[in-house]
Amino acid sequence: MPNKQFADRLNKELDSIGVPLRSDERIEVFSKLVKIPKFKAEAFINGISLPDQSLLTRMAEEFEVNPEWLVGRSEDRQKKNR
């Protein structure tokens, strides 16, 4: 299930930047980080939905990772330099 892999990788990246583990705090910090409503942040964190391409790109830039890795379509975590 790609949503689970996305949620796992997203949460791993949130852990790596020190976002609190407590659900409500994590949702709030993530929603502010990528400028989305809390209900969307919660859906992404819990693997309920996937972001559109524009938001995925923004998330990947924030975490400095390959957007394709973030959604589980690549095993290459590192963002490609152009």
mmCIF file as gemmi writes it, N, C-alpha and C atoms, coordinates in Angstrom:
data_model
loop_
_atom_site.group_PDB
_atom_site.id
_atom_site.type_symbol
_atom_site.label_atom_id
_atom_site.label_alt_id
_atom_site.label_comp_id
_atom_site.label_asym_id
_atom_site.label_entity_id
_atom_site.label_seq_id
_atom_site.pdbx_PDB_ins_code
_atom_site.Cartn_x
_atom_site.Cartn_y
_atom_site.Cartn_z
_atom_site.occupancy
_atom_site.B_iso_or_equiv
_atom_site.pdbx_formal_charge
_atom_site.auth_seq_id
_atom_site.auth_asym_id
_atom_site.pdbx_PDB_model_num
ATOM 1 N N . MET Axp A 1 ? 0.849 -1.184 0 1 0 ? 1 A 1
ATOM 2 C CA . MET Axp A 1 ? 0 0 0 1 0 ? 1 A 1
ATOM 3 C C . MET Axp A 1 ? 0.895 1.248 0 1 0 ? 1 A 1
ATOM 4 N N . PRO Axp A 2 ? 0.882 2.034 -1.08 1 0 ? 2 A 1
ATOM 5 C CA . PRO Axp A 2 ? 1.776 3.196 -1.185 1 0 ? 2 A 1
ATOM 6 C C . PRO Axp A 2 ? 1.531 4.268 -0.124 1 0 ? 2 A 1
ATOM 7 N N . ASN Axp A 3 ? 0.28 4.42 0.336 1 0 ? 3 A 1
ATOM 8 C CA . ASN Axp A 3 ? 0.018 5.435 1.355 1 0 ? 3 A 1
ATOM 9 C C . ASN Axp A 3 ? 0.753 5.122 2.652 1 0 ? 3 A 1
ATOM 10 N N . LYS Axp A 4 ? 0.838 3.848 3.014 1 0 ? 4 A 1
ATOM 11 C CA . LYS Axp A 4 ? 1.549 3.468 4.238 1 0 ? 4 A 1
ATOM 12 C C . LYS Axp A 4 ? 3.035 3.774 4.098 1 0 ? 4 A 1
ATOM 13 N N . GLN Axp A 5 ? 3.594 3.451 2.951 1 0 ? 5 A 1
ATOM 14 C CA . GLN Axp A 5 ? 5.015 3.723 2.745 1 0 ? 5 A 1
ATOM 15 C C . GLN Axp A 5 ? 5.279 5.229 2.786 1 0 ? 5 A 1
ATOM 16 N N . PHE Axp A 6 ? 4.398 6.003 2.161 1 0 ? 6 A 1
ATOM 17 C CA . PHE Axp A 6 ? 4.528 7.458 2.206 1 0 ? 6 A 1
ATOM 18 C C . PHE Axp A 6 ? 4.465 7.942 3.652 1 0 ? 6 A 1
ATOM 19 N N . ALA Axp A 7 ? 3.482 7.481 4.413 1 0 ? 7 A 1
ATOM 20 C CA . ALA Axp A 7 ? 3.333 7.902 5.805 1 0 ? 7 A 1
ATOM 21 C C . ALA Axp A 7 ? 4.564 7.513 6.625 1 0 ? 7 A 1
ATOM 22 N N . ASP Axp A 8 ? 5.075 6.302 6.411 1 0 ? 8 A 1
ATOM 23 C CA . ASP Axp A 8 ? 6.269 5.861 7.14 1 0 ? 8 A 1
ATOM 24 C C . ASP Axp A 8 ? 7.465 6.759 6.831 1 0 ? 8 A 1
ATOM 25 N N . ARG Axp A 9 ? 7.659 7.055 5.552 1 0 ? 9 A 1
ATOM 26 C CA . ARG Axp A 9 ? 8.802 7.882 5.157 1 0 ? 9 A 1
ATOM 27 C C . ARG Axp A 9 ? 8.623 9.327 5.621 1 0 ? 9 A 1
ATOM 28 N N . LEU Axp A 10 ? 7.406 9.845 5.531 1 0 ? 10 A 1
ATOM 29 C CA . LEU Axp A 10 ? 7.127 11.193 6.013 1 0 ? 10 A 1
ATOM 30 C C . LEU Axp A 10 ? 7.413 11.289 7.507 1 0 ? 10 A 1
ATOM 31 N N . ASN Axp A 11 ? 6.928 10.326 8.273 1 0 ? 11 A 1
ATOM 32 C CA . ASN Axp A 11 ? 7.156 10.345 9.719 1 0 ? 11 A 1
ATOM 33 C C . ASN Axp A 11 ? 8.633 10.199 10.061 1 0 ? 11 A 1
ATOM 34 N N . LYS Axp A 12 ? 9.357 9.418 9.285 1 0 ? 12 A 1
ATOM 35 C CA . LYS Axp A 12 ? 10.805 9.28 9.494 1 0 ? 12 A 1
ATOM 36 C C . LYS Axp A 12 ? 11.494 10.636 9.303 1 0 ? 12 A 1
ATOM 37 N N . GLU Axp A 13 ? 11.088 11.358 8.261 1 0 ? 13 A 1
ATOM 38 C CA . GLU Axp A 13 ? 11.678 12.679 8.011 1 0 ? 13 A 1
ATOM 39 C C . GLU Axp A 13 ? 11.284 13.667 9.106 1 0 ? 13 A 1
ATOM 40 N N . LEU Axp A 14 ? 10.052 13.602 9.571 1 0 ? 14 A 1
ATOM 41 C CA . LEU Axp A 14 ? 9.626 14.478 10.668 1 0 ? 14 A 1
ATOM 42 C C . LEU Axp A 14 ? 10.431 14.169 11.932 1 0 ? 14 A 1
ATOM 43 N N . ASP Axp A 15 ? 10.675 12.877 12.192 1 0 ? 15 A 1
ATOM 44 C CA . ASP Axp A 15 ? 11.515 12.486 13.335 1 0 ? 15 A 1
ATOM 45 C C . ASP Axp A 15 ? 12.912 13.084 13.205 1 0 ? 15 A 1
ATOM 46 N N . SER Axp A 16 ? 13.452 13.035 11.989 1 0 ? 16 A 1
ATOM 47 C CA . SER Axp A 16 ? 14.839 13.466 11.783 1 0 ? 16 A 1
ATOM 48 C C . SER Axp A 16 ? 15.034 14.965 12.011 1 0 ? 16 A 1
ATOM 49 N N . ILE Axp A 17 ? 13.96 15.742 11.904 1 0 ? 17 A 1
ATOM 50 C CA . ILE Axp A 17 ? 14.095 17.183 12.164 1 0 ? 17 A 1
ATOM 51 C C . ILE Axp A 17 ? 13.546 17.563 13.541 1 0 ? 17 A 1
ATOM 52 N N . GLY Axp A 18 ? 13.243 16.548 14.347 1 0 ? 18 A 1
ATOM 53 C CA . GLY Axp A 18 ? 12.877 16.802 15.733 1 0 ? 18 A 1
ATOM 54 C C . GLY Axp A 18 ? 11.433 17.186 15.987 1 0 ? 18 A 1
ATOM 55 N N . VAL Axp A 19 ? 10.539 16.839 15.067 1 0 ? 19 A 1
ATOM 56 C CA . VAL Axp A 19 ? 9.119 17.128 15.28 1 0 ? 19 A 1
ATOM 57 C C . VAL Axp A 19 ? 8.605 16.209 16.387 1 0 ? 19 A 1
ATOM 58 N N . PRO Axp A 20 ? 7.85 16.757 17.353 1 0 ? 20 A 1
ATOM 59 C CA . PRO Axp A 20 ? 7.357 15.943 18.47 1 0 ? 20 A 1
ATOM 60 C C . PRO Axp A 20 ? 6.571 14.721 18.002 1 0 ? 20 A 1
ATOM 61 N N . LEU Axp A 21 ? 6.642 13.643 18.781 1 0 ? 21 A 1
ATOM 62 C CA . LEU Axp A 21 ? 5.947 12.406 18.437 1 0 ? 21 A 1
ATOM 63 C C . LEU Axp A 21 ? 4.456 12.475 18.749 1 0 ? 21 A 1
ATOM 64 N N . ARG Axp A 22 ? 4.086 13.299 19.731 1 0 ? 22 A 1
ATOM 65 C CA . ARG Axp A 22 ? 2.677 13.385 20.112 1 0 ? 22 A 1
ATOM 66 C C . ARG Axp A 22 ? 1.84 13.834 18.921 1 0 ? 22 A 1
ATOM 67 N N . SER Axp A 23 ? 0.795 13.101 18.631 1 0 ? 23 A 1
ATOM 68 C CA . SER Axp A 23 ? 0.014 13.285 17.409 1 0 ? 23 A 1
ATOM 69 C C . SER Axp A 23 ? -0.43 14.723 17.159 1 0 ? 23 A 1
ATOM 70 N N . ASP Axp A 24 ? -1.066 15.363 18.131 1 0 ? 24 A 1
ATOM 71 C CA . ASP Axp A 24 ? -1.578 16.717 17.9 1 0 ? 24 A 1
ATOM 72 C C . ASP Axp A 24 ? -0.454 17.714 17.66 1 0 ? 24 A 1
ATOM 73 N N . GLU Axp A 25 ? 0.65 17.564 18.374 1 0 ? 25 A 1
ATOM 74 C CA . GLU Axp A 25 ? 1.799 18.456 18.172 1 0 ? 25 A 1
ATOM 75 C C . GLU Axp A 25 ? 2.433 18.213 16.803 1 0 ? 25 A 1
ATOM 76 N N . ARG Axp A 26 ? 2.558 16.953 16.434 1 0 ? 26 A 1
ATOM 77 C CA . ARG Axp A 26 ? 3.164 16.591 15.149 1 0 ? 26 A 1
ATOM 78 C C . ARG Axp A 26 ? 2.334 17.167 14.001 1 0 ? 26 A 1
ATOM 79 N N . ILE Axp A 27 ? 1.038 17.02 14.083 1 0 ? 27 A 1
ATOM 80 C CA . ILE Axp A 27 ? 0.142 17.543 13.046 1 0 ? 27 A 1
ATOM 81 C C . ILE Axp A 27 ? 0.288 19.056 12.94 1 0 ? 27 A 1
ATOM 82 N N . GLU Axp A 28 ? 0.306 19.733 14.075 1 0 ? 28 A 1
ATOM 83 C CA . GLU Axp A 28 ? 0.414 21.195 14.061 1 0 ? 28 A 1
ATOM 84 C C . GLU Axp A 28 ? 1.742 21.662 13.462 1 0 ? 28 A 1
ATOM 85 N N . VAL Axp A 29 ? 2.843 21.073 13.891 1 0 ? 29 A 1
ATOM 86 C CA . VAL Axp A 29 ? 4.159 21.473 13.381 1 0 ? 29 A 1
ATOM 87 C C . VAL Axp A 29 ? 4.258 21.198 11.882 1 0 ? 29 A 1
ATOM 88 N N . PHE Axp A 30 ? 3.823 20.016 11.456 1 0 ? 30 A 1
ATOM 89 C CA . PHE Axp A 30 ? 3.896 19.667 10.036 1 0 ? 30 A 1
ATOM 90 C C . PHE Axp A 30 ? 3.014 20.586 9.193 1 0 ? 30 A 1
ATOM 91 N N . SER Axp A 31 ? 1.824 20.891 9.673 1 0 ? 31 A 1
ATOM 92 C CA . SER Axp A 31 ? 0.924 21.764 8.901 1 0 ? 31 A 1
ATOM 93 C C . SER Axp A 31 ? 1.532 23.146 8.719 1 0 ? 31 A 1
ATOM 94 N N . LYS Axp A 32 ? 2.21 23.644 9.745 1 0 ? 32 A 1
ATOM 95 C CA . LYS Axp A 32 ? 2.873 24.953 9.633 1 0 ? 32 A 1
ATOM 96 C C . LYS Axp A 32 ? 4.103 24.874 8.729 1 0 ? 32 A 1
ATOM 97 N N . LEU Axp A 33 ? 4.824 23.775 8.808 1 0 ? 33 A 1
ATOM 98 C CA . LEU Axp A 33 ? 6.046 23.595 8.028 1 0 ? 33 A 1
ATOM 99 C C . LEU Axp A 33 ? 5.78 23.679 6.526 1 0 ? 33 A 1
ATOM 100 N N . VAL Axp A 34 ? 4.718 23.024 6.075 1 0 ? 34 A 1
ATOM 101 C CA . VAL Axp A 34 ? 4.43 23.016 4.635 1 0 ? 34 A 1
ATOM 102 C C . VAL Axp A 34 ? 3.192 23.841 4.269 1 0 ? 34 A 1
ATOM 103 N N . LYS Axp A 35 ? 2.691 24.598 5.246 1 0 ? 35 A 1
ATOM 104 C CA . LYS Axp A 35 ? 1.586 25.544 5.02 1 0 ? 35 A 1
ATOM 105 C C . LYS Axp A 35 ? 0.338 24.877 4.436 1 0 ? 35 A 1
ATOM 106 N N . ILE Axp A 36 ? -0.157 23.88 5.181 1 0 ? 36 A 1
ATOM 107 C CA . ILE Axp A 36 ? -1.396 23.201 4.794 1 0 ? 36 A 1
ATOM 108 C C . ILE Axp A 36 ? -2.315 23.144 6.012 1 0 ? 36 A 1
ATOM 109 N N . PRO Axp A 37 ? -3.625 22.949 5.792 1 0 ? 37 A 1
ATOM 110 C CA . PRO Axp A 37 ? -4.545 22.808 6.929 1 0 ? 37 A 1
ATOM 111 C C . PRO Axp A 37 ? -4.22 21.561 7.756 1 0 ? 37 A 1
ATOM 112 N N . LYS Axp A 38 ? -4.554 21.622 9.034 1 0 ? 38 A 1
ATOM 113 C CA . LYS Axp A 38 ? -4.256 20.504 9.936 1 0 ? 38 A 1
ATOM 114 C C . LYS Axp A 38 ? -4.911 19.2 9.488 1 0 ? 38 A 1
ATOM 115 N N . PHE Axp A 39 ? -6.134 19.273 8.939 1 0 ? 39 A 1
ATOM 116 C CA . PHE Axp A 39 ? -6.799 18.031 8.532 1 0 ? 39 A 1
ATOM 117 C C . PHE Axp A 39 ? -6.029 17.335 7.409 1 0 ? 39 A 1
ATOM 118 N N . LYS Axp A 40 ? -5.409 18.111 6.524 1 0 ? 40 A 1
ATOM 119 C CA . LYS Axp A 40 ? -4.597 17.504 5.459 1 0 ? 40 A 1
ATOM 120 C C . LYS Axp A 40 ? -3.313 16.925 6.044 1 0 ? 40 A 1
ATOM 121 N N . ALA Axp A 41 ? -2.681 17.666 6.951 1 0 ? 41 A 1
ATOM 122 C CA . ALA Axp A 41 ? -1.458 17.175 7.593 1 0 ? 41 A 1
ATOM 123 C C . ALA Axp A 41 ? -1.725 15.846 8.288 1 0 ? 41 A 1
ATOM 124 N N . GLU Axp A 42 ? -2.844 15.76 8.987 1 0 ? 42 A 1
ATOM 125 C CA . GLU Axp A 42 ? -3.2 14.527 9.689 1 0 ? 42 A 1
ATOM 126 C C . GLU Axp A 42 ? -3.402 13.376 8.703 1 0 ? 42 A 1
ATOM 127 N N . ALA Axp A 43 ? -4.063 13.653 7.583 1 0 ? 43 A 1
ATOM 128 C CA . ALA Axp A 43 ? -4.305 12.61 6.577 1 0 ? 43 A 1
ATOM 129 C C . ALA Axp A 43 ? -2.993 12.088 6 1 0 ? 43 A 1
ATOM 130 N N . PHE Axp A 44 ? -2.033 12.966 5.76 1 0 ? 44 A 1
ATOM 131 C CA . PHE Axp A 44 ? -0.738 12.537 5.221 1 0 ? 44 A 1
ATOM 132 C C . PHE Axp A 44 ? 0.052 11.75 6.263 1 0 ? 44 A 1
ATOM 133 N N . ILE Axp A 45 ? 0.114 12.258 7.48 1 0 ? 45 A 1
ATOM 134 C CA . ILE Axp A 45 ? 0.867 11.603 8.556 1 0 ? 45 A 1
ATOM 135 C C . ILE Axp A 45 ? 0.33 10.196 8.826 1 0 ? 45 A 1
ATOM 136 N N . ASN Axp A 46 ? -0.981 10.038 8.715 1 0 ? 46 A 1
ATOM 137 C CA . ASN Axp A 46 ? -1.609 8.743 8.999 1 0 ? 46 A 1
ATOM 138 C C . ASN Axp A 46 ? -1.783 7.856 7.77 1 0 ? 46 A 1
ATOM 139 N N . GLY Axp A 47 ? -1.296 8.298 6.614 1 0 ? 47 A 1
ATOM 140 C CA . GLY Axp A 47 ? -1.357 7.481 5.412 1 0 ? 47 A 1
ATOM 141 C C . GLY Axp A 47 ? -2.738 7.369 4.796 1 0 ? 47 A 1
ATOM 142 N N . ILE Axp A 48 ? -3.607 8.324 5.095 1 0 ? 48 A 1
ATOM 143 C CA . ILE Axp A 48 ? -4.966 8.294 4.555 1 0 ? 48 A 1
ATOM 144 C C . ILE Axp A 48 ? -4.994 8.789 3.114 1 0 ? 48 A 1
ATOM 145 N N . SER Axp A 49 ? -4.125 9.731 2.801 1 0 ? 49 A 1
ATOM 146 C CA . SER Axp A 49 ? -4.083 10.245 1.43 1 0 ? 49 A 1
ATOM 147 C C . SER Axp A 49 ? -2.659 10.627 1.047 1 0 ? 49 A 1
ATOM 148 N N . LEU Axp A 50 ? -2.476 10.858 -0.245 1 0 ? 50 A 1
ATOM 149 C CA . LEU Axp A 50 ? -1.186 11.282 -0.791 1 0 ? 50 A 1
ATOM 150 C C . LEU Axp A 50 ? -1.294 12.728 -1.268 1 0 ? 50 A 1
ATOM 151 N N . PRO Axp A 51 ? -0.203 13.481 -1.205 1 0 ? 51 A 1
ATOM 152 C CA . PRO Axp A 51 ? -0.238 14.872 -1.678 1 0 ? 51 A 1
ATOM 153 C C . PRO Axp A 51 ? -0.254 14.943 -3.201 1 0 ? 51 A 1
ATOM 154 N N . ASP Axp A 52 ? -0.751 16.073 -3.722 1 0 ? 52 A 1
ATOM 155 C CA . ASP Axp A 52 ? -0.643 16.292 -5.164 1 0 ? 52 A 1
ATOM 156 C C . ASP Axp A 52 ? 0.818 16.611 -5.49 1 0 ? 52 A 1
ATOM 157 N N . GLN Axp A 53 ? 1.144 16.673 -6.768 1 0 ? 53 A 1
ATOM 158 C CA . GLN Axp A 53 ? 2.543 16.827 -7.19 1 0 ? 53 A 1
ATOM 159 C C . GLN Axp A 53 ? 3.174 18.105 -6.648 1 0 ? 53 A 1
ATOM 160 N N . SER Axp A 54 ? 2.43 19.191 -6.657 1 0 ? 54 A 1
ATOM 161 C CA . SER Axp A 54 ? 2.948 20.472 -6.18 1 0 ? 54 A 1
ATOM 162 C C . SER Axp A 54 ? 3.322 20.41 -4.7 1 0 ? 54 A 1
ATOM 163 N N . LEU Axp A 55 ? 2.427 19.859 -3.9 1 0 ? 55 A 1
ATOM 164 C CA . LEU Axp A 55 ? 2.689 19.75 -2.464 1 0 ? 55 A 1
ATOM 165 C C . LEU Axp A 55 ? 3.79 18.728 -2.193 1 0 ? 55 A 1
ATOM 166 N N . LEU Axp A 56 ? 3.802 17.642 -2.938 1 0 ? 56 A 1
ATOM 167 C CA . LEU Axp A 56 ? 4.858 16.637 -2.789 1 0 ? 56 A 1
ATOM 168 C C . LEU Axp A 56 ? 6.223 17.27 -3.035 1 0 ? 56 A 1
ATOM 169 N N . THR Axp A 57 ? 6.315 18.083 -4.064 1 0 ? 57 A 1
ATOM 170 C CA . THR Axp A 57 ? 7.575 18.768 -4.377 1 0 ? 57 A 1
ATOM 171 C C . THR Axp A 57 ? 7.979 19.684 -3.233 1 0 ? 57 A 1
ATOM 172 N N . ARG Axp A 58 ? 7.022 20.409 -2.678 1 0 ? 58 A 1
ATOM 173 C CA . ARG Axp A 58 ? 7.303 21.309 -1.555 1 0 ? 58 A 1
ATOM 174 C C . ARG Axp A 58 ? 7.796 20.526 -0.336 1 0 ? 58 A 1
ATOM 175 N N . MET Axp A 59 ? 7.144 19.413 -0.04 1 0 ? 59 A 1
ATOM 176 C CA . MET Axp A 59 ? 7.567 18.573 1.092 1 0 ? 59 A 1
ATOM 177 C C . MET Axp A 59 ? 8.985 18.055 0.873 1 0 ? 59 A 1
ATOM 178 N N . ALA Axp A 60 ? 9.239 17.543 -0.316 1 0 ? 60 A 1
ATOM 179 C CA . ALA Axp A 60 ? 10.558 16.987 -0.626 1 0 ? 60 A 1
ATOM 180 C C . ALA Axp A 60 ? 11.639 18.052 -0.512 1 0 ? 60 A 1
ATOM 181 N N . GLU Axp A 61 ? 11.343 19.258 -0.953 1 0 ? 61 A 1
ATOM 182 C CA . GLU Axp A 61 ? 12.316 20.347 -0.826 1 0 ? 61 A 1
ATOM 183 C C . GLU Axp A 61 ? 12.57 20.669 0.639 1 0 ? 61 A 1
ATOM 184 N N . GLU Axp A 62 ? 11.523 20.679 1.44 1 0 ? 62 A 1
ATOM 185 C CA . GLU Axp A 62 ? 11.658 20.972 2.874 1 0 ? 62 A 1
ATOM 186 C C . GLU Axp A 62 ? 12.55 19.934 3.56 1 0 ? 62 A 1
ATOM 187 N N . PHE Axp A 63 ? 12.375 18.662 3.198 1 0 ? 63 A 1
ATOM 188 C CA . PHE Axp A 63 ? 13.149 17.577 3.816 1 0 ? 63 A 1
ATOM 189 C C . PHE Axp A 63 ? 14.444 17.264 3.073 1 0 ? 63 A 1
ATOM 190 N N . GLU Axp A 64 ? 14.648 17.915 1.927 1 0 ? 64 A 1
ATOM 191 C CA . GLU Axp A 64 ? 15.831 17.698 1.094 1 0 ? 64 A 1
ATOM 192 C C . GLU Axp A 64 ? 15.961 16.237 0.671 1 0 ? 64 A 1
ATOM 193 N N . VAL Axp A 65 ? 14.835 15.687 0.188 1 0 ? 65 A 1
ATOM 194 C CA . VAL Axp A 65 ? 14.809 14.308 -0.302 1 0 ? 65 A 1
ATOM 195 C C . VAL Axp A 65 ? 14.19 14.267 -1.697 1 0 ? 65 A 1
ATOM 196 N N . ASN Axp A 66 ? 14.353 13.137 -2.349 1 0 ? 66 A 1
ATOM 197 C CA . ASN Axp A 66 ? 13.764 12.877 -3.652 1 0 ? 66 A 1
ATOM 198 C C . ASN Axp A 66 ? 12.245 12.706 -3.474 1 0 ? 66 A 1
ATOM 199 N N . PRO Axp A 67 ? 11.414 13.492 -4.169 1 0 ? 67 A 1
ATOM 200 C CA . PRO Axp A 67 ? 9.962 13.341 -4.017 1 0 ? 67 A 1
ATOM 201 C C . PRO Axp A 67 ? 9.463 11.943 -4.383 1 0 ? 67 A 1
ATOM 202 N N . GLU Axp A 68 ? 10.105 11.306 -5.353 1 0 ? 68 A 1
ATOM 203 C CA . GLU Axp A 68 ? 9.71 9.952 -5.744 1 0 ? 68 A 1
ATOM 204 C C . GLU Axp A 68 ? 9.982 8.959 -4.61 1 0 ? 68 A 1
ATOM 205 N N . TRP Axp A 69 ? 11.051 9.178 -3.855 1 0 ? 69 A 1
ATOM 206 C CA . TRP Axp A 69 ? 11.347 8.333 -2.693 1 0 ? 69 A 1
ATOM 207 C C . TRP Axp A 69 ? 10.275 8.526 -1.626 1 0 ? 69 A 1
ATOM 208 N N . LEU Axp A 70 ? 9.905 9.768 -1.406 1 0 ? 70 A 1
ATOM 209 C CA . LEU Axp A 70 ? 8.941 10.08 -0.35 1 0 ? 70 A 1
ATOM 210 C C . LEU Axp A 70 ? 7.624 9.332 -0.554 1 0 ? 70 A 1
ATOM 211 N N . VAL Axp A 71 ? 7.174 9.207 -1.793 1 0 ? 71 A 1
ATOM 212 C CA . VAL Axp A 71 ? 5.907 8.497 -2.053 1 0 ? 71 A 1
ATOM 213 C C . VAL Axp A 71 ? 6.102 7.014 -2.37 1 0 ? 71 A 1
ATOM 214 N N . GLY Axp A 72 ? 7.339 6.527 -2.3 1 0 ? 72 A 1
ATOM 215 C CA . GLY Axp A 72 ? 7.582 5.1 -2.469 1 0 ? 72 A 1
ATOM 216 C C . GLY Axp A 72 ? 7.78 4.634 -3.894 1 0 ? 72 A 1
ATOM 217 N N . ARG Axp A 73 ? 8.03 5.552 -4.818 1 0 ? 73 A 1
ATOM 218 C CA . ARG Axp A 73 ? 8.243 5.158 -6.215 1 0 ? 73 A 1
ATOM 219 C C . ARG Axp A 73 ? 9.724 5.043 -6.559 1 0 ? 73 A 1
ATOM 220 N N . SER Axp A 74 ? 10.592 5.232 -5.565 1 0 ? 74 A 1
ATOM 221 C CA . SER Axp A 74 ? 12.034 5.121 -5.78 1 0 ? 74 A 1
ATOM 222 C C . SER Axp A 74 ? 12.685 4.704 -4.474 1 0 ? 74 A 1
ATOM 223 N N . GLU Axp A 75 ? 13.792 4.004 -4.588 1 0 ? 75 A 1
ATOM 224 C CA . GLU Axp A 75 ? 14.572 3.653 -3.402 1 0 ? 75 A 1
ATOM 225 C C . GLU Axp A 75 ? 15.693 4.662 -3.171 1 0 ? 75 A 1
ATOM 226 N N . ASP Axp A 76 ? 15.852 5.599 -4.091 1 0 ? 76 A 1
ATOM 227 C CA . ASP Axp A 76 ? 16.905 6.608 -4.005 1 0 ? 76 A 1
ATOM 228 C C . ASP Axp A 76 ? 16.411 7.795 -3.182 1 0 ? 76 A 1
ATOM 229 N N . ARG Axp A 77 ? 16.831 7.858 -1.913 1 0 ? 77 A 1
ATOM 230 C CA . ARG Axp A 77 ? 16.364 8.894 -0.992 1 0 ? 77 A 1
ATOM 231 C C . ARG Axp A 77 ? 16.884 10.279 -1.355 1 0 ? 77 A 1
ATOM 232 N N . GLN Axp A 78 ? 18.106 10.338 -1.86 1 0 ? 78 A 1
ATOM 233 C CA . GLN Axp A 78 ? 18.74 11.625 -2.13 1 0 ? 78 A 1
ATOM 234 C C . GLN Axp A 78 ? 18.121 12.321 -3.326 1 0 ? 78 A 1
ATOM 235 N N . LYS Axp A 79 ? 17.926 13.602 -3.157 1 0 ? 79 A 1
ATOM 236 C CA . LYS Axp A 79 ? 17.427 14.434 -4.239 1 0 ? 79 A 1
ATOM 237 C C . LYS Axp A 79 ? 18.505 14.562 -5.297 1 0 ? 79 A 1
ATOM 238 N N . LYS Axp A 80 ? 18.127 14.468 -6.543 1 0 ? 80 A 1
ATOM 239 C CA . LYS Axp A 80 ? 19.082 14.613 -7.644 1 0 ? 80 A 1
ATOM 240 C C . LYS Axp A 80 ? 19.441 16.077 -7.822 1 0 ? 80 A 1
ATOM 241 N N . ASN Axp A 81 ? 20.725 16.354 -7.979 1 0 ? 81 A 1
ATOM 242 C CA . ASN Axp A 81 ? 21.167 17.721 -8.264 1 0 ? 81 A 1
ATOM 243 C C . ASN Axp A 81 ? 21.109 17.949 -9.761 1 0 ? 81 A 1
ATOM 244 N N . ARG Axp A 82 ? 20.599 19.102 -10.124 1 0 ? 82 A 1
ATOM 245 C CA . ARG Axp A 82 ? 20.478 19.404 -11.563 1 0 ? 82 A 1
ATOM 246 C C . ARG Axp A 82 ? 21.638 20.203 -12.043 1 0 ? 82 A 1
